[in-house]
Amino acid sequence: MNELSDFSDFSNVELSLLQHACSNGIPINGSLELLPLCNMDCAMCYVRLDHKAMEQAGRLRTVDEWLKLAGQMRSAGVLFLLLTGGEPLLYPDFQTLYLELKKMGMILTVNTNGTLIDQTWAQFFGQHKPRRVNVSVYGSSNETYQALCHYPDGYDRTIRAIHLLRENGVDVKINCSITRINKRDIDQILDICASLCVPIHIDSYMYPATRERTMDYPVQSRLAPEEAAEIWHKSLKAEMDESQYCLYREHLLKQINQRRQAAEDETAGTMAMECMAGSCSFTVSWQGFMRPCVMLEAPSLPVFSSSFGECWNRLKQETAQISLCPDCAACAYRPLCHVCAASAFHESGSYRGKSEYLCKLAAECCRQLAGGS
């Protein structure tokens, strides 16, 4: 769940580059949040704004501003770049920005809900191939899309987009977020991915959405910890073949048992961030702030009014000062836990806070894994 989990899509060679960059403080991996607008309005979304709210909060950056920044990024060592939103295909100059970034040598990935992709978009990506297009799938029917995303024909549009991208030779991966509303679709979603021969990654842990952060988790759109753990285990088995799953299961359970045995000899200590955010990875928000990751709101540096290099150096320094709950460092369930600086902050209001939800989720994931079936 920690370490390189955010980069599980990368090849071994790419992971080696990331690890080298992390050791040397090189910002090799970034994401650009082009805008907060989306044609959907998903219950669990943490970023979406309508036009009025967006105008009150800031303005979209021009393509020239993004490209000026990208030139500085390239000089600093950025190689892998994710274009996201909101729905990034709604950005007015998306194709111009995309093509210019490719000319700079950036290896591009695009996150999209897929509903805007028609034959023209599919041909564009087919002619100018990204590393991958990640398509979010939110259900196995139009009815689920209406209930969760408030978009009545979203399922038909999304599946059509996947077919069109594949027909144009574009590498596609499906991302799926499971909530209370679409949890009954999980088996059908897995079957759809198998029939399409497309890899899938399922998230059963959802950060509390902006509109839900003051609510107790039983009334949020996300799953109860027990349900989230069950679906995590099911998706784990679906994403691996049987031998991979058995080896991974054995490895995790061995780690947990070793940590349990060592717990009596350990004292709670400082737990630093374990992911690559702020060490070789960053994001830039649509408002122009550089941050360690999309879910961390601080450190937050105004990269368009400064220089990328200056902001990156400050980001590294400030991120290195973040520490997590001391109890988490020695917890036996740490190999299974979703806790990180961002999740701790959004769950508890503090980087060093403990989350009842995450503690229950980790324990339930262990129980599911120990059962094995």
Secondary structure, DSSP 8 states (H G I E B T S, - for coil): --TTGGGTTS-HHHHHHHHHHHHHT---EEEEE--S--S---TT-SS---HHHHHHH-----HHHHHHHHHHHHHHT--EEEEESS-GGGSTTHHHHHHHHHHTT-EEEEEE-STT--HHHHHHHHHS--SEEEEE---SSHHHHHHHHS-TTHHHHHHHHHHHHHHTT--EEEEEE--TTTGGGHHHHHHHHHHHT--EEEE------GGGTTS-GGGSSS--HHHHHHHHHHHHHHHS-HHHHHHHHHHHHHHHHHHHHHGGG-----EE--SSBTTTEEEE-TTSEEESSTT---S-EETTSS-HHHHHHHHHHHHHT-EE-HHHHH-TTGGG----HHHHHHHHSSTT---HHHHHHHHHHHHHHHH--
